């Protein structure tokens, strides 16, 4: 049924729970999992000092590699509690606007299904605006992917 599942991760609890669902689905369907971490380079444009921007990018890139490796290691060590016998895992750390990179990966990798956490590592943003309400229900990246993806997106709280 599914051939490739995308799992965008950011180190948050929601992303970890989404990972559990992706593993279970992969085990049942035989789909490969693409684990994606996106360094938000759009956010980095606000850093005024070029040297600081470069150091911050390197730090965030290292964080992404650590998060992806921690996820891979957890899978290997626990063997997914018997659920990931034949799970093929591909990892990628890239930079850009997170929702754009996720949508690009969906197209580039011919993804059939996406599992995402409802909110990212920054959690819910409280605000009185309508945008704040959307971010309370879903993170802004999740919301944008939900609205634009041409494949099913499963949002895990």
C-alpha positions in Angstrom: 0.0 0.0 0.0 2.6 2.6 1.0 6.2 2.6 -0.4 7.8 5.6 1.3 6.9 7.4 4.5 8.3 10.8 5.5 9.0 11.5 9.1 10.1 15.1 9.7 11.7 15.3 13.2 12.9 18.1 15.4 13.7 16.4 18.7 10.2 17.1 20.2 8.1 14.6 22.0 5.4 14.9 19.3 7.9 14.0 16.6 9.0 11.0 18.7 5.4 9.8 19.0 4.9 10.3 15.2 8.0 8.2 14.8 6.4 5.3 16.6 3.4 5.5 14.3 5.7 5.6 11.2 7.6 2.5 12.4 4.4 0.6 13.0 3.0 1.6 9.6 6.3 0.7 7.9 6.4 -2.7 9.5 2.8 -3.4 8.3 3.2 -2.0 4.8 6.8 -2.7 4.1 7.4 1.0 3.4 10.8 2.7 3.7 11.0 5.6 6.1 12.8 8.9 5.2 13.7 10.8 8.4 14.1 14.5 7.8 15.5 17.2 10.0 15.4 20.8 8.6 17.7 23.5 9.9 15.5 26.7 9.7 17.8 28.9 7.6 15.1 31.4 7.1 15.2 32.1 10.8 18.9 32.6 10.5 18.6 35.6 8.1 17.6 37.7 11.1 21.0 37.2 12.6 22.9 40.5 11.9 26.5 39.4 12.2 27.6 37.0 9.4 30.1 35.2 11.6 27.4 34.6 14.2 25.0 33.4 11.5 27.6 30.8 10.3 28.3 29.6 13.8 24.6 29.4 14.6 24.0 27.4 11.4 26.8 25.0 12.3 25.4 24.5 15.7 21.9 23.9 14.4 23.3 21.5 11.8 25.0 19.5 14.5 21.8 19.5 16.6 20.0 18.1 13.6 22.6 15.4 13.0 22.4 14.5 16.7 18.6 14.3 16.7 18.6 12.1 13.6 21.3 9.8 15.0 19.6 9.6 18.3 16.4 8.4 16.5 18.3 5.9 14.4 20.2 4.6 17.5 16.9 4.3 19.5 15.5 2.2 16.7 18.5 -0.1 16.5 18.9 -0.5 20.2 15.3 -1.2 21.0 14.7 -3.0 17.7 11.4 -1.1 17.9 10.1 -3.7 20.5 10.0 -6.2 17.7 8.2 -4.0 15.3 11.0 -2.9 12.9 12.3 -6.2 11.5 12.5 -5.0 7.9 12.3 -1.2 8.3 14.6 0.6 5.8 15.6 4.0 7.2 17.1 6.9 5.2 18.1 10.0 7.1 18.6 13.6 5.8 19.6 16.8 7.4 19.0 19.9 5.2 18.5 23.6 5.5 15.7 26.0 4.4 12.2 26.9 5.5 11.0 23.7 7.2 7.6 23.4 5.5 9.1 24.1 2.1 11.8 21.5 2.6 9.2 18.9 3.8 7.0 19.6 0.7 10.1 19.4 -1.6 11.1 16.1 0.0 7.6 14.7 -0.5 8.0 15.4 -4.2 11.7 14.5 -4.6 11.4 11.2 -2.7 7.9 10.2 -4.1 6.6 10.0 -0.5 3.2 8.3 -0.1 2.5 9.2 3.5 3.7 11.7 6.1 3.7 11.4 9.9 4.3 14.7 11.8 4.0 15.8 15.3 1.2 18.3 16.0 3.7 20.9 17.4 7.4 21.2 17.2 10.1 21.7 19.7 8.9 25.2 20.4 5.5 24.0 21.6 2.3 25.9 21.4 2.4 29.7 20.9 -0.2 31.5 22.9 -1.7 34.5 21.2 -5.1 36.2 20.9 -4.9 36.2 17.1 -6.4 33.6 14.8 -2.9 32.6 13.7 -2.2 32.0 17.4 -5.2 29.7 17.6 -4.0 27.7 14.6 -0.6 27.4 16.2 -2.2 26.2 19.4 -3.9 23.4 17.5 -1.0 22.7 15.1 2.4 24.1 14.8 2.8 26.5 11.9 5.0 24.1 9.9 2.5 21.3 10.4 -0.4 23.6 9.4 1.4 24.6 6.2 2.2 21.0 5.3 -1.4 19.9 6.0 -2.7 22.6 3.7 -0.2 22.0 0.8 0.7 18.3 0.7 -0.7 16.2 -2.1 -0.4 13.0 0.0 -2.0 12.0 3.3 -0.5 13.7 6.4 -1.1 12.0 9.8 -0.7 14.5 12.6 0.3 12.9 16.0 -0.3 14.9 19.2 
